[in-house]
Amino acid sequence: MNDSSIPRRYAKALFELVLEGGKYSSREEGREVLDRTGAELALLAEAISDTPELRAWLKAPGAAAGVAGAEHPAERVLLALLSPGSLVERAVRLLAARRRLEHLPAISLAFRALVDEHLGRVRASLTSAVPLSEAEVERLRRALMEATQVEVELSQQTEPSLLAGIVAQVGSRRFDGSVRAQLDALKRHLKE
């Protein structure tokens, strides 16, 4: 089986289980459950990404092999981060039993993409030369929502080489209002 299809299959199954369990009193409650499940997956993905020893151990040939029915050692580490009884806990147990724990980071990304699509939300990154205040970030988020006509989930980072201004990336669309981009355009124009 194609390695890239494995995370999508598990993410889709988990997503459908969350929706099936959805006797939610409101759309907002359903959204919270989806986001909470996504946050638990992201926490596990981050733990794997931030722990080189765990990541290497999960990817090592034969490292996941063990006694049938025995708990996978990485399973204990990952389960300690979760709420007991959650769907994500059950998913981790299943992944461990099937020796697929190394796919958790990709499953997390695939799950987030399914949730975003379901909720009509897009992820965007905002890069600025200096840190922006919460009010500035919110104002930019609203402007991006108006420009794209969808809900925007914004992440922010700083890049001093921009000199001033901002760069926003929403999917394949890029909005570049940085001084660096303006200087590059001026440079190209002067060379012509």
Backbone as a chain_set.jsonl record, in Angstrom:
{"seq": "MNDSSIPRRYAKALFELVLEGGKYSSREEGREVLDRTGAELALLAEAISDTPELRAWLKAPGAAAGVAGAEHPAERVLLALLSPGSLVERAVRLLAARRRLEHLPAISLAFRALVDEHLGRVRASLTSAVPLSEAEVERLRRALMEATQVEVELSQQTEPSLLAGIVAQVGSRRFDGSVRAQLDALKRHLKE", "coords": {"N": [[0.843, -1.183, 0.0], [0.464, 2.245, -0.727], [2.485, 4.538, 0.953], [1.655, 7.184, 1.424], [-1.084, 7.053, 1.369], [-1.847, 5.79, 3.652], [-1.853, 7.526, 6.029], [-3.98, 9.242, 5.249], [-6.178, 7.489, 5.109], [-6.458, 6.634, 7.802], [-6.875, 9.12, 9.031], [-9.254, 9.93, 7.803], [-10.998, 7.935, 8.694], [-10.985, 8.42, 11.478], [-11.992, 11.037, 11.479], [-14.575, 10.564, 10.44], [-15.583, 8.989, 12.51], [-15.685, 10.869, 14.583], [-17.63, 12.582, 13.543], [-19.795, 10.789, 13.361], [-20.296, 10.239, 16.032], [-21.54, 12.462, 16.658], [-23.803, 13.686, 18.262], [-24.385, 16.377, 18.817], [-25.255, 19.348, 20.584], [-25.179, 21.732, 19.283], [-23.934, 23.378, 16.326], [-21.599, 24.644, 16.923], [-20.653, 23.188, 19.125], [-20.049, 20.76, 17.87], [-18.011, 21.644, 16.212], [-16.123, 22.321, 18.158], [-15.499, 19.782, 19.189], [-14.344, 18.55, 16.949], [-12.138, 20.289, 16.614], [-10.848, 19.903, 19.09], [-10.151, 17.201, 18.942], [-8.427, 17.351, 16.763], [-6.475, 18.957, 17.957], [-5.46, 17.221, 19.914], [-4.303, 15.267, 18.275], [-2.401, 16.881, 17.002], [-0.791, 17.509, 19.17], [0.384, 15.027, 19.72], [1.737, 14.621, 17.299], [3.536, 16.731, 17.437], [5.009, 15.948, 19.68], [6.29, 13.694, 18.669], [7.72, 14.863, 16.546], [9.354, 16.659, 17.936], [10.976, 15.053, 19.427], [13.721, 13.585, 18.748], [14.802, 11.044, 19.321], [12.584, 9.398, 19.792], [11.288, 9.611, 17.321], [13.247, 8.508, 15.599], [13.364, 5.958, 16.689], [10.788, 4.999, 16.154], [10.899, 4.831, 13.397], [12.895, 3.043, 12.863], [13.928, -0.005, 11.365], [12.202, -2.878, 12.318], [11.915, -1.974, 14.92], [9.373, -1.574, 15.907], [8.409, -4.066, 16.12], [7.25, -6.6, 18.225], [6.106, -8.509, 21.03], [3.11, -10.129, 20.316], [0.124, -8.511, 21.16], [1.299, -7.228, 23.283], [1.956, -4.087, 24.873], [3.074, -1.411, 22.927], [6.161, 0.237, 23.397], [6.41, 3.014, 22.74], [3.791, 3.681, 22.668], [2.945, 3.936, 25.337], [4.254, 6.309, 26.059], [3.051, 8.183, 24.322], [0.312, 7.913, 24.96], [0.236, 8.938, 27.514], [-0.016, 11.623, 27.13], [-2.629, 12.124, 26.497], [-6.25, 12.481, 26.94], [-7.924, 10.134, 28.902], [-9.805, 7.523, 27.357], [-10.503, 8.876, 25.036], [-11.249, 9.306, 21.51], [-8.897, 9.618, 20.113], [-7.077, 8.366, 21.779], [-7.899, 5.706, 21.47], [-7.349, 5.459, 18.771], [-4.549, 5.688, 18.768], [-3.867, 3.354, 20.13], [-4.772, 1.464, 18.259], [-3.124, 2.121, 16.051], [-0.64, 1.489, 17.164], [-0.944, -1.261, 17.548], [-1.062, -2.057, 14.935], [1.389, -1.365, 14.075], [1.95, 1.279, 13.128], [2.535, 3.734, 14.211], [4.436, 5.634, 13.474], [3.23, 7.118, 11.539], [1.682, 9.055, 12.7], [2.232, 11.991, 12.713], [1.641, 12.667, 9.981], [-0.976, 11.762, 9.833], [-2.179, 13.527, 11.587], [-1.931, 15.96, 10.153], [-3.466, 15.332, 7.866], [-5.966, 14.911, 9.06], [-6.467, 17.47, 10.078], [-6.717, 18.866, 7.66], [-9.057, 17.7, 6.634], [-10.923, 18.521, 8.574], [-10.725, 21.317, 8.321], [-11.67, 21.629, 5.683], [-14.273, 20.647, 5.99], [-15.332, 22.541, 7.749], [-15.168, 24.808, 6.249], [-12.854, 26.347, 6.279], [-9.673, 27.94, 5.948], [-6.127, 27.654, 6.175], [-3.667, 30.036, 6.931], [-0.581, 31.782, 6.593], [1.224, 34.341, 8.173], [3.734, 36.558, 7.737], [5.932, 38.801, 9.167], [8.107, 41.67, 9.48], [8.589, 42.536, 12.024], [7.337, 41.608, 15.301], [3.763, 41.462, 15.529], [0.965, 43.115, 17.055], [-1.811, 41.655, 18.877], [-4.191, 42.855, 18.084], [-3.497, 43.916, 15.569], [-2.957, 41.556, 14.154], [-5.486, 40.356, 14.228], [-6.948, 42.253, 12.759], [-5.719, 41.946, 10.256], [-6.364, 39.261, 9.779], [-9.128, 39.433, 9.494], [-9.212, 41.025, 7.177], [-8.064, 39.26, 5.335], [-10.006, 37.265, 5.407], [-12.11, 38.635, 4.258], [-11.037, 39.055, 1.709], [-10.773, 36.44, 0.75], [-13.185, 35.207, 1.222], [-13.693, 33.138, 3.023], [-13.442, 31.448, 6.216], [-10.545, 32.206, 8.061], [-7.733, 30.747, 9.479], [-5.081, 31.824, 11.214], [-1.545, 31.751, 11.304], [1.442, 33.047, 12.73], [4.656, 34.438, 12.039], [7.936, 35.886, 12.409], [10.215, 37.618, 10.28], [13.0, 39.181, 9.948], [14.395, 39.922, 7.611], [12.574, 40.901, 5.83], [12.467, 43.567, 6.13], [10.378, 45.61, 6.398], [6.781, 45.71, 6.616], [4.42, 43.136, 5.496], [3.888, 39.644, 4.654], [1.467, 37.58, 3.422], [0.272, 34.304, 3.187], [-2.129, 32.43, 1.74], [-3.28, 29.456, 1.175], [-2.573, 28.831, -2.143], [-2.368, 31.425, -2.806], [-0.598, 34.44, -2.589], [0.076, 37.304, -0.766], [2.012, 39.953, -0.931], [3.327, 42.437, 0.802], [5.739, 43.498, 1.537], [8.671, 45.459, 2.241], [11.013, 44.448, 1.222], [10.112, 43.017, -1.065], [9.171, 45.136, -2.58], [11.543, 46.542, -3.018], [12.929, 44.619, -4.495], [11.315, 44.532, -6.792], [11.676, 47.131, -7.741], [14.387, 47.014, -8.299], [14.425, 45.096, -10.389], [12.979, 46.547, -12.267], [14.696, 48.712, -12.748], [16.791, 47.407, -14.007], [15.768, 46.821, -16.466]], "CA": [[0.0, 0.0, 0.0], [1.177, 3.508, -0.829], [2.684, 5.128, 2.283], [0.917, 8.442, 1.605], [-2.51, 6.787, 1.534], [-2.076, 5.286, 5.012], [-2.337, 8.596, 6.925], [-5.296, 9.739, 4.805], [-7.2, 6.508, 5.489], [-6.674, 6.7, 9.248], [-7.443, 10.434, 9.345], [-10.648, 9.93, 7.355], [-11.758, 7.069, 9.605], [-11.134, 9.145, 12.743], [-12.886, 12.152, 11.187], [-15.936, 10.031, 10.332], [-16.011, 8.57, 13.851], [-16.054, 12.082, 15.327], [-18.916, 13.048, 13.011], [-20.825, 9.815, 13.721], [-20.585, 10.412, 17.447], [-21.973, 13.845, 16.728], [-25.105, 14.079, 18.793], [-24.004, 17.642, 19.445], [-26.385, 20.248, 20.789], [-25.072, 22.857, 18.362], [-22.839, 23.309, 15.342], [-20.393, 25.099, 17.629], [-20.162, 22.076, 19.933], [-19.427, 19.835, 16.922], [-16.752, 22.273, 15.806], [-15.196, 22.2, 19.287], [-15.051, 18.387, 19.271], [-13.408, 18.368, 15.84], [-10.912, 21.031, 16.916], [-10.187, 19.26, 20.23], [-9.54, 15.977, 18.415], [-7.281, 17.812, 15.968], [-5.441, 19.448, 18.877], [-4.811, 16.042, 20.513], [-3.428, 14.696, 17.239], [-1.273, 17.803, 16.81], [0.085, 17.349, 20.338], [1.159, 13.8, 19.501], [2.642, 14.868, 16.172], [4.595, 17.604, 17.944], [5.857, 15.138, 20.563], [7.136, 12.866, 17.804], [8.627, 15.75, 15.806], [10.298, 17.313, 18.851], [11.778, 14.058, 20.149], [14.441, 12.833, 17.712], [14.996, 9.641, 19.704], [11.31, 8.716, 19.567], [11.079, 9.573, 15.877], [14.19, 7.532, 15.041], [12.988, 4.634, 17.163], [9.586, 4.584, 15.438], [11.218, 4.572, 11.995], [13.926, 2.006, 12.737], [13.384, -1.305, 10.95], [12.056, -3.867, 13.379], [11.756, -1.385, 16.252], [7.991, -1.699, 16.356], [8.056, -5.476, 16.296], [7.269, -7.017, 19.619], [5.241, -9.641, 21.348], [1.722, -9.86, 19.942], [-0.726, -8.157, 22.289], [2.035, -6.415, 24.258], [1.882, -2.66, 24.607], [4.217, -0.815, 22.247], [6.761, 1.197, 24.336], [6.079, 4.398, 22.375], [2.37, 3.847, 22.965], [2.85, 4.451, 26.713], [4.692, 7.711, 26.05], [2.046, 8.996, 23.633], [-0.958, 7.868, 25.687], [0.346, 9.789, 28.704], [-0.35, 12.99, 26.736], [-4.028, 12.195, 26.086], [-7.361, 12.255, 27.86], [-8.33, 8.717, 28.868], [-11.075, 7.217, 26.722], [-10.79, 9.672, 23.845], [-11.108, 8.623, 20.227], [-7.483, 9.649, 19.736], [-6.426, 7.295, 22.551], [-8.208, 4.441, 20.796], [-6.621, 5.458, 17.496], [-3.141, 5.404, 19.071], [-3.784, 1.913, 20.431], [-4.906, 0.757, 16.987], [-1.897, 2.361, 15.28], [0.438, 0.708, 17.788], [-1.197, -2.682, 17.262], [-0.782, -2.281, 13.509], [2.756, -0.887, 13.861], [1.871, 2.445, 12.248], [2.66, 4.956, 15.005], [5.271, 6.632, 12.797], [2.373, 7.899, 10.641], [0.871, 10.025, 13.461], [2.313, 13.381, 12.225], [0.921, 12.804, 8.709], [-2.398, 11.584, 10.144], [-2.6, 14.794, 12.176], [-2.091, 16.941, 9.062], [-4.597, 14.931, 7.028], [-7.175, 15.155, 9.842], [-6.678, 18.92, 10.099], [-7.201, 19.268, 6.338], [-10.463, 17.278, 6.549], [-11.713, 19.404, 9.446], [-10.768, 22.643, 7.691], [-12.569, 21.553, 4.532], [-15.632, 20.476, 6.518], [-15.773, 23.78, 8.39], [-15.015, 25.937, 5.334], [-11.777, 27.143, 6.874], [-8.354, 27.789, 5.331], [-4.968, 28.025, 7.004], [-2.855, 31.071, 6.309], [0.579, 32.201, 7.382], [1.492, 35.762, 8.13], [5.132, 36.82, 8.076], [6.188, 40.233, 9.287], [9.482, 42.01, 9.845], [8.594, 42.664, 13.485], [6.117, 41.014, 15.871], [2.553, 42.276, 15.449], [0.078, 43.019, 18.209], [-2.993, 40.819, 18.649], [-5.169, 43.655, 17.348], [-3.045, 43.981, 14.175], [-3.147, 40.226, 13.575], [-6.928, 40.174, 14.046], [-7.356, 43.119, 11.65], [-5.239, 41.29, 9.033], [-7.155, 38.043, 9.6], [-10.432, 39.849, 8.949], [-8.993, 41.468, 5.794], [-7.866, 38.051, 4.533], [-11.313, 36.607, 5.31], [-12.883, 39.4, 3.279], [-10.442, 38.835, 0.386], [-10.925, 35.048, 0.318], [-14.576, 34.811, 1.464], [-13.749, 31.946, 3.88], [-12.843, 31.635, 7.538], [-9.083, 32.086, 7.986], [-6.979, 30.411, 10.695], [-3.824, 32.506, 10.916], [-0.342, 31.547, 12.115], [2.301, 34.211, 12.527], [6.087, 34.358, 12.327], [8.667, 37.096, 12.047], [11.359, 37.447, 9.396], [13.591, 40.517, 9.859], [14.895, 40.239, 6.267], [11.535, 41.597, 5.073], [12.739, 44.981, 6.41], [9.135, 46.175, 6.929], [5.629, 45.196, 5.898], [3.983, 41.772, 5.779], [3.603, 38.703, 3.572], [0.436, 36.629, 3.829], [0.116, 33.169, 2.269], [-3.399, 31.744, 1.953], [-3.27, 28.424, 0.142], [-1.598, 29.153, -3.191], [-2.363, 32.884, -3.008], [0.412, 35.147, -1.794], [-0.091, 38.754, -0.695], [3.333, 40.413, -0.482], [3.4, 43.878, 1.029], [6.987, 43.753, 2.253], [9.608, 46.407, 1.643], [11.95, 43.644, 0.433], [9.488, 42.743, -2.364], [9.128, 46.394, -3.321], [12.909, 46.819, -3.456], [13.237, 43.663, -5.565], [10.59, 44.978, -7.985], [12.367, 48.334, -8.213], [15.661, 46.537, -8.847], [14.118, 44.481, -11.686], [12.552, 47.629, -13.161], [15.873, 49.501, -13.124], [17.621, 46.592, -14.883], [15.133, 46.743, -17.788]], "C": [[0.887, 1.244, 0.0], [1.262, 4.161, 0.557], [1.901, 6.418, 2.492], [-0.575, 8.204, 1.79], [-2.836, 6.307, 2.948], [-2.563, 6.4, 5.939], [-3.718, 9.109, 6.541], [-6.412, 8.79, 5.236], [-7.509, 6.575, 6.981], [-7.31, 8.029, 9.643], [-8.923, 10.474, 8.97], [-11.514, 9.082, 8.282], [-12.005, 7.783, 10.938], [-12.11, 10.311, 12.576], [-14.336, 11.667, 11.138], [-16.458, 9.553, 11.686], [-16.432, 9.777, 14.693], [-17.417, 12.577, 14.855], [-20.054, 12.104, 13.386], [-21.238, 9.943, 15.18], [-21.242, 11.745, 17.714], [-23.4, 14.105, 17.115], [-24.891, 15.392, 19.553], [-25.207, 18.575, 19.514], [-26.334, 21.452, 19.848], [-23.925, 22.612, 17.391], [-21.526, 23.696, 16.015], [-19.81, 23.977, 18.488], [-19.466, 21.038, 19.039], [-18.079, 20.344, 16.458], [-15.709, 22.136, 16.915], [-14.647, 20.781, 19.408], [-14.042, 18.099, 18.152], [-12.078, 19.054, 16.127], [-10.139, 20.4, 18.075], [-9.482, 17.972, 19.785], [-8.312, 16.328, 17.589], [-6.14, 18.294, 16.846], [-4.716, 18.286, 19.552], [-3.861, 15.387, 19.511], [-2.195, 15.568, 17.023], [-0.278, 17.705, 17.965], [0.966, 16.114, 20.177], [2.169, 13.987, 18.371], [3.816, 15.725, 16.618], [5.556, 16.828, 18.843], [6.803, 14.272, 19.742], [8.162, 13.729, 17.081], [9.707, 16.351, 16.693], [11.192, 16.343, 19.601], [12.502, 13.182, 19.133], [14.614, 11.349, 18.044], [13.73, 8.828, 19.437], [11.056, 8.554, 18.069], [11.98, 8.514, 15.231], [13.789, 6.114, 15.439], [11.766, 4.115, 16.41], [9.887, 4.191, 13.996], [12.237, 3.461, 11.803], [13.297, 0.681, 12.328], [13.339, -2.272, 12.127], [11.831, -3.292, 14.76], [10.346, -1.579, 16.789], [7.593, -3.145, 16.604], [8.167, -5.845, 17.763], [6.382, -8.216, 19.803], [3.804, -9.262, 21.002], [0.9, -9.583, 21.195], [-0.024, -7.33, 23.349], [1.928, -4.952, 23.867], [3.189, -2.178, 23.99], [4.837, 0.215, 23.19], [6.43, 2.654, 24.017], [4.623, 4.705, 22.679], [2.196, 4.441, 24.362], [3.193, 5.938, 26.769], [3.597, 8.593, 25.454], [0.721, 9.032, 24.388], [-0.932, 8.753, 26.935], [-0.037, 11.236, 28.397], [-1.842, 13.205, 26.495], [-5.017, 12.053, 27.229], [-7.76, 10.791, 27.772], [-9.684, 8.561, 28.188], [-11.385, 8.005, 25.464], [-10.654, 8.823, 22.583], [-9.644, 8.568, 19.808], [-6.722, 8.573, 20.51], [-6.667, 5.949, 21.877], [-7.475, 4.337, 19.466], [-5.138, 5.132, 17.714], [-2.959, 3.921, 19.371], [-3.878, 1.076, 19.153], [-3.639, 0.904, 16.146], [-0.731, 1.56, 15.845], [0.272, -0.767, 17.458], [-0.855, -3.017, 15.811], [0.602, -1.775, 13.099], [2.8, 0.286, 12.859], [1.981, 3.766, 13.018], [3.485, 6.041, 14.32], [4.464, 7.52, 11.853], [1.567, 8.976, 11.38], [1.018, 11.472, 12.971], [1.544, 13.601, 10.915], [-0.582, 12.632, 8.913], [-2.954, 12.884, 10.722], [-2.844, 15.847, 11.098], [-3.291, 16.613, 8.184], [-5.926, 15.18, 7.75], [-7.497, 16.645, 9.853], [-7.221, 19.411, 8.762], [-8.677, 18.884, 6.163], [-11.37, 18.188, 7.377], [-11.842, 20.784, 8.815], [-11.724, 22.663, 6.507], [-14.024, 21.471, 4.992], [-16.184, 21.786, 7.089], [-15.667, 25.001, 7.473], [-13.945, 26.902, 5.814], [-10.495, 26.904, 6.084], [-7.281, 28.226, 6.327], [-4.16, 29.056, 6.228], [-1.67, 31.373, 7.217], [0.819, 33.68, 7.133], [2.926, 35.965, 8.594], [5.337, 38.32, 8.094], [7.632, 40.462, 9.715], [9.64, 42.1, 11.359], [7.328, 42.005, 14.031], [4.943, 41.994, 15.81], [1.721, 42.091, 16.709], [-1.11, 42.123, 17.855], [-4.039, 41.562, 17.823], [-4.786, 43.757, 15.865], [-3.258, 42.644, 13.468], [-4.628, 39.983, 13.301], [-7.434, 41.016, 12.873], [-6.93, 42.491, 10.313], [-6.024, 40.01, 8.745], [-8.504, 38.382, 8.98], [-10.3, 40.31, 7.493], [-8.791, 40.27, 4.867], [-9.176, 37.289, 4.366], [-12.176, 37.314, 4.265], [-12.369, 39.142, 1.863], [-10.71, 37.433, -0.146], [-12.353, 34.525, 0.467], [-14.707, 33.491, 2.219], [-13.133, 32.293, 5.227], [-11.338, 31.364, 7.435], [-8.521, 31.82, 9.37], [-5.55, 30.88, 10.432], [-2.704, 32.105, 11.871], [0.623, 32.672, 11.757], [3.745, 33.88, 12.849], [6.738, 35.668, 11.91], [9.878, 36.73, 11.203], [11.969, 38.835, 9.176], [14.082, 40.898, 8.454], [13.838, 40.905, 5.384], [11.707, 43.11, 5.153], [11.532, 45.672, 7.036], [7.997, 45.57, 6.123], [5.324, 43.755, 6.272], [3.861, 40.965, 4.487], [2.57, 37.734, 4.13], [0.312, 35.556, 2.753], [-1.169, 32.45, 2.661], [-3.533, 30.717, 0.835], [-2.192, 28.746, -0.883], [-1.522, 30.655, -3.458], [-1.388, 33.545, -2.049], [0.153, 36.648, -1.91], [1.205, 39.305, -0.104], [3.366, 41.931, -0.413], [4.668, 44.245, 1.776], [7.851, 44.758, 1.504], [10.617, 45.64, 0.783], [11.385, 43.377, -0.957], [9.441, 44.009, -3.213], [10.515, 46.773, -3.84], [13.323, 45.882, -4.586], [12.559, 44.072, -6.866], [11.258, 46.211, -8.582], [13.685, 47.957, -8.881], [15.439, 45.927, -10.239], [13.747, 45.561, -12.704], [13.751, 48.453, -13.639], [16.797, 48.733, -14.066], [17.063, 46.546, -16.301], [15.502, 47.888, -18.672]], "O": [[1.93, 1.278, 0.653], [0.253, 4.317, 1.244], [1.517, 6.724, 3.621], [-1.27, 9.072, 2.319], [-3.981, 6.41, 3.389], [-3.6, 6.236, 6.583], [-4.541, 9.383, 7.415], [-7.471, 9.235, 5.678], [-8.673, 6.573, 7.381], [-8.192, 8.059, 10.502], [-9.746, 10.99, 9.726], [-12.634, 9.468, 8.617], [-13.118, 7.748, 11.463], [-12.957, 10.542, 13.439], [-15.221, 12.288, 11.727], [-17.645, 9.696, 11.977], [-17.417, 9.713, 15.429], [-18.262, 12.949, 15.669], [-21.156, 12.556, 13.694], [-22.41, 9.771, 15.515], [-21.474, 12.115, 18.865], [-24.144, 14.705, 16.338], [-25.173, 15.502, 20.746], [-26.057, 18.59, 18.624], [-27.349, 22.118, 19.644], [-23.069, 21.755, 17.61], [-20.473, 23.138, 15.709], [-18.59, 23.835, 18.567], [-18.42, 20.502, 19.406], [-17.123, 19.58, 16.326], [-14.54, 21.865, 16.638], [-13.465, 20.594, 19.696], [-13.008, 17.474, 18.39], [-11.015, 18.472, 15.911], [-8.908, 20.365, 18.048], [-8.357, 17.693, 20.202], [-7.274, 15.675, 17.703], [-4.972, 18.072, 16.529], [-3.502, 18.344, 19.747], [-2.747, 15.001, 19.865], [-1.083, 15.061, 16.877], [0.931, 17.806, 17.76], [2.161, 16.158, 20.469], [3.319, 13.56, 18.479], [4.957, 15.479, 16.225], [6.769, 17.025, 18.779], [7.979, 14.132, 20.08], [9.337, 13.371, 17.009], [10.843, 16.535, 16.257], [12.08, 16.769, 20.339], [11.971, 12.159, 18.701], [14.578, 10.501, 17.153], [13.795, 7.711, 18.922], [10.656, 7.484, 17.612], [11.52, 7.72, 14.41], [13.863, 5.187, 14.632], [11.704, 2.936, 16.062], [9.218, 3.325, 13.433], [12.422, 2.984, 10.683], [12.265, 0.283, 12.869], [14.328, -2.452, 12.837], [11.576, -4.048, 15.697], [10.152, -1.732, 17.995], [6.565, -3.417, 17.223], [9.1, -5.425, 18.447], [5.963, -8.857, 18.839], [3.342, -8.18, 21.365], [0.972, -10.328, 22.172], [-0.682, -6.779, 24.232], [1.822, -4.616, 22.688], [4.273, -2.5, 24.475], [4.094, 1.02, 23.752], [6.195, 3.446, 24.93], [4.263, 5.857, 22.92], [1.388, 5.35, 24.551], [2.516, 6.721, 27.434], [3.256, 9.631, 26.02], [0.075, 10.078, 24.447], [-1.971, 9.259, 27.359], [-0.351, 11.996, 29.313], [-2.28, 14.34, 26.308], [-4.688, 11.582, 28.318], [-7.917, 10.261, 26.672], [-10.597, 9.357, 28.408], [-12.449, 7.813, 24.876], [-10.027, 7.764, 22.593], [-9.201, 7.584, 19.216], [-5.822, 7.937, 19.961], [-5.745, 5.147, 21.732], [-7.033, 3.255, 19.078], [-4.543, 4.387, 16.936], [-1.997, 3.306, 18.911], [-3.148, 0.099, 18.989], [-3.14, -0.076, 15.593], [0.074, 1.014, 15.09], [1.244, -1.445, 17.125], [-0.414, -4.125, 15.506], [0.939, -1.762, 11.915], [3.568, 0.282, 11.896], [1.557, 4.807, 12.517], [3.266, 7.23, 14.552], [4.954, 8.56, 11.413], [0.839, 9.735, 10.742], [-0.002, 12.145, 12.821], [0.868, 14.619, 10.762], [-1.377, 13.286, 8.238], [-4.066, 13.292, 10.388], [-3.855, 16.549, 11.132], [-4.047, 17.505, 7.801], [-6.899, 15.609, 7.13], [-8.647, 17.042, 9.663], [-8.094, 20.279, 8.731], [-9.456, 19.657, 5.606], [-12.45, 18.574, 6.93], [-12.931, 21.356, 8.775], [-12.499, 23.606, 6.346], [-14.895, 22.147, 4.446], [-17.365, 22.093, 6.925], [-16.035, 26.107, 7.871], [-14.115, 28.12, 5.759], [-10.256, 25.796, 5.604], [-7.519, 29.061, 7.2], [-3.996, 28.948, 5.013], [-1.747, 31.239, 8.438], [0.636, 34.186, 6.026], [3.288, 35.587, 9.708], [4.963, 39.023, 7.155], [8.29, 39.565, 10.241], [10.696, 41.779, 11.903], [6.348, 41.858, 13.302], [5.111, 43.197, 16.013], [1.768, 41.041, 17.35], [-1.378, 41.867, 16.682], [-4.694, 40.97, 16.965], [-5.658, 43.691, 14.999], [-3.691, 42.608, 12.316], [-4.981, 39.457, 12.246], [-8.255, 40.55, 12.083], [-7.697, 42.506, 9.35], [-6.316, 39.711, 7.587], [-8.964, 37.708, 8.059], [-11.168, 40.024, 6.669], [-9.291, 40.265, 3.742], [-9.432, 36.726, 3.302], [-12.882, 36.67, 3.489], [-13.158, 39.023, 0.925], [-10.858, 37.247, -1.354], [-12.689, 33.492, -0.112], [-15.712, 32.795, 2.078], [-12.411, 33.28, 5.37], [-10.918, 30.401, 6.794], [-8.789, 32.561, 10.316], [-4.889, 30.38, 9.523], [-2.881, 32.115, 13.089], [0.623, 33.181, 10.636], [4.036, 33.147, 13.795], [6.164, 36.453, 11.156], [10.486, 35.675, 11.384], [11.507, 39.583, 8.314], [14.173, 42.086, 8.143], [14.161, 41.417, 4.312], [11.154, 43.846, 4.336], [11.657, 46.265, 8.108], [8.225, 44.982, 5.065], [5.882, 43.214, 7.226], [3.749, 41.515, 3.392], [2.776, 37.138, 5.188], [0.255, 35.86, 1.561], [-1.287, 31.927, 3.769], [-3.855, 31.059, -0.303], [-1.026, 28.914, -0.527], [-0.696, 31.102, -4.255], [-1.362, 33.244, -0.856], [0.029, 37.188, -3.01], [1.464, 39.141, 1.088], [3.424, 42.616, -1.435], [4.678, 45.195, 2.56], [7.764, 44.883, 0.282], [11.03, 46.129, -0.269], [12.114, 43.498, -1.942], [9.648, 43.957, -4.426], [10.652, 47.265, -4.961], [13.994, 46.304, -5.528], [13.163, 43.97, -7.934], [11.388, 46.318, -9.802], [14.049, 48.523, -9.912], [16.195, 46.22, -11.166], [14.155, 45.494, -13.864], [13.81, 48.846, -14.804], [17.519, 49.35, -14.85], [17.801, 46.262, -17.244], [15.045, 47.959, -19.812]]}, "num_chains": 1, "name": "protein.A"}
